[in-house]
């Protein structure tokens, strides 16, 4: 009996902790900081999606997010398909698609798994695997199929926003965002802040990678042990924790130096002296833009009407 309880406890701990602990390892193994920098960097191409009105591309993820909130699971499949179709139109590089797939599958699997552990349906509850009392005190009585399905539904809503937002980042230049926000009659500081964040986030990731390489070249050991070398993992965690402190100081100094330089350039160019910018590239509205506005407005209005009549509305 004690042997059976021990085996069940070990299996339960693996179910609870193995998947969440494996996700960061898989992420840094196949994506890393370089993959994130590649994904959020604008990819210049001559495609119809690049030529769309920037205002339409700013409204696109907002509209898809509204649809993901008010519609139920059945209609969410249609919405998710609508966010995937433009990627075939864009045709990004294979590297971007690999990174995007991992960044979408990772959070999806994490949400799917966590809801399966902690979201409990009304009784009677049918468990895929019920935990013994040695671990159920942590708040999860077991893994349920109802929770896994609920987690898949909730994760799909997040994936809709992620897919649509990443599509806009890849196909829109930072200057076009500034133009779009100015046409929305928003303060120029909003467009400037967004442009600065989108411009310097890839640079920050690149500087982080460069600092890590410099630390390694100076003799700091960041080599990871093999998975079976259990006795070496504690020392690796200790070295990695110390490295965080080592790279924080030069990263902070470099960021402050870059911020100071950007502030001096903004002052030299008279930022804030006039309420209206005059050096932005205009984007004349085309028939494709008008069709895009009509389709986007039609989707949102249709979703609101369906939700009003309790057709496709979320039950919770």
N, C-alpha and C positions, 0 to 999 in steps of 0.2 A: 504493500500500500504506500509506504514512504517513497519507494522507488518510482511508482507511478506519479505521485505528487511532484517529485523532483523533476521528472521528465516534462510534465505538463507546465510547470513553472518556467523551465528553461525555454520551452516553445513559446509561451506567452511573452516572456521578456524579449525574445527575438522578434515576435510580431510587433510589439510596441516600439522597440528601439532600433531594430535593424534597418528598416526602410528609411526613417528620418535621418539616421546617421550616414546611410549610404548616399543620400542625395547630394550633400555638399562635396563628397569625394568624387562622385561621378561628374558633377558640374565642373569642378576645377580640372578634372582629368581631361574632359572633352571640349570644354569651352574656355575657362580661364579668363583673366582680365583682357587678354588680347581679343578673344572672341566677342566680349561685350563691347569693346571699343570698335570692332569692325561692324557690329550690328547697328549701333546707334550713329554711325557715320554716314553722312549723305553720299549716295552713290549716283554720280552724274551719268545720265543716259538720255538718249533721244527717244522717249516713249510718250504716248498720249497721256499717261498718268503723270509724268513729270510736267506736262504742259497745262494741266488743269489749274483752275483758279485756286490760289492758296486759301482763300476763304472757304471754299468748298471742302478742301482737305482738312481744314481745322474743324469744321462742323461735322465731318464724317465720323471720327471716333466718338464725339459727343452724342450724336444721334444713335450710333450703334450701342453705346452705353445705356441710353434711355430704353432702347428695345430690349436689351438684356435684363433690365430691371423689372419691366412691367409685364413681360410675356412669360408663359409657362414653359416647361421642358420641351414639349412637342414643337412649339414654334421656335424655341431656341436652336434647334437643329437647322432650321431654315436660316436664321440669322447668322449662325456660325458659318454656314456654307457661303452666305453672301460676303462675309469677311475674308474667306479663303480665295474666292474667285479672282479678286484683283491681283493676288500674288502671281497667278499665271499670266496675267496681263503685264505685270512689271518685269517678270523674269529676272530675279536677282541672281547673284553669283551663287555657286554651289556652297561656298563657305558660309555665306549669310544664311542660306536655307538650313544648313546643318546646325548652326548656332541657334537660329530661331526655333527649330524643331525641339532642340534640347531644352531651351528656356521655356517652351510651352509645355512640354511633356513633364518636366521636373515638378513645377508647381502643381500641375494637374494631378500627378500621381500622389504628391504630398497631401493635397486637399482631399482627394478621393480616399486615401488611406486613413487620415485623421478622422474624417466624418464616419467612416466605417467603424472606428473604435469608440467614438464618444457621442455620436448622435443615436439616440435610442428611440425606436418607434413605440407607439402605444402597445400595451400587452394584448395578446401574447407575443413574446419576442422569440424569433427563430435565429439562433446563433450559428454562424459558420464554425466558430470555435469559441467556446465559453472558457473564460479564465478561472483558475482556482482562486481561493481566498488569499493566497500568498501574494497576489498582484492586483486583484480586483479592488483592493482598498485605495489604489491610486486614482480611481474614478472611472475606469473602463471595465465593465463586466465581461466584455468579449467583443469579437468581431462579428458584425451583423451584415447581411446582404442588403437590408433596407438602408442602413447607414452608408454603404458603399454606393448605392444608386443615388442617394441624396447628395453625397459628396461629389459624384460625377456631375450632377445637375448644377450645383453651386460653382464648381470649378469651370464649367463651360461658360458661365456668365463672365468670369474673370478672363478667360481665354479670348472672348469676343473683343473685350477692350484692349487686351494686349496685342492681338493680331492687327486690329485697326490702327492703333497708335504706332506700332512699329512700321506699318506700311507708310504712314505719313512721314515718319522720321527718315526713312530710307529715300523717299521720293521728293522731299521738299528741302530746298536750300534754306539756311538760317535767315538770309535776307528776305526771303519770301514770307516768312512768319512775321517779320517786322512790318512788312507792307500790309499783310492781312489784318493785323491788330490795329494798324492805323486806320484802315478802311472800316473797321468795326467801331471807330470813334473812341477808342480806348487811349489812355495816356501813353505817351511815347516811352515812359519808364517801363511799362509792362512789356512792350516789345523788346526793349533793350535788355531787360533782365532775362527774358526767355532766350534771346539770341546769345547772350553771354553764357548762360548755363549750357545750352546745346553746343556752343563752340568750345567751351573749356572742359566739359566732361570727358570727351575723348582724349584731350591733351592730359588731363589729370590721370586717366588710366594709363596712358603711355608713359608719363613720368613715374608712375608707381612701378611699372615693369622695369623701366630703366634704373630706378633706384635699387630694386631687388637684384638686378644683374650686377650693379656696381658693388653692392654689399657682398655678393658671392665672389666677385673677382678680388675683393680685398681679403678673402680668406674665411668668410663666415660660412659655416656648413649648413646648408638647407636641404641636403639630400634626404629623401624619405626612405625609411626602411621598408623591407618587404612586409607583406601582410602577416606572414607567419613569424616574423621577428618581434614577438610581443614585448620582449624585455627592452627593446630599443625605442618603442613608441612613446614612452613617458619622456625620455630625453629629447625626442623630436618635438613633442608638444612644448616642452620647456624652451627649446631653441627658437621655435616659431613664435612663441609669446614674447620672447626678448627681441626678436627681429621687428615686431610691431613697433616697439618703442624706438628702435634704432632708425627705422625709416620715417617715423612720424615727424621728427625734428626737421630733416631736410625737406620733406614734403610740405610742412607748414610754412617754412621759410620761403620756399619757391612759390607757394600759392599766394602768400602775402606780397611777394615781390611782383608777381604777375598782376595782382589786383591793383597795386599802386601804379604800375605802368598803364593798365587799362584806364584808370581814373584820369591820369595825366593826358592820355590820348583823347578821352572824351571831352575834357576841358579845353584842350587845344583846338578841337573841332567845333567847339561852341555847343556842346550838347545841352539842351534845355534853354538855349537862348531864344529859340523860336518854337512856337507850338506845333508847327507843321513841318515835316521833313520834305525836302525837295530833291533828294538824291536817290530815291528808291526807283527801281525799275517798274514801270507800269505793266499791268497784266490785263489786256483788253478781254472782255467777256465774249466767249465764242458760243456757237450752238451746242457744242459738247458740254460746256459749263452749264448752260441753261437746262439741258437734259439731265445733267447730274443733280442740279438743284431740285428739279421736279421729282426725280426718282427718290431722292433723300427725303423730301417733304412728304411724298406719298407714303413712304414706308412708316414714317413717324405718325402721320395722321391715321393710317390704317391700324397701326398697333394701338393707338389711343382709343379708337372707335371699338375695336375688338375687346379691349380691356374694359371699356365702359359697359358693353353688353355682356360682360362675363364670358366672352369667348376667347380662349387662350390666355386668360388672366391667371396670375399666380394665385394659388390657393392659400398662401401664407404671407 
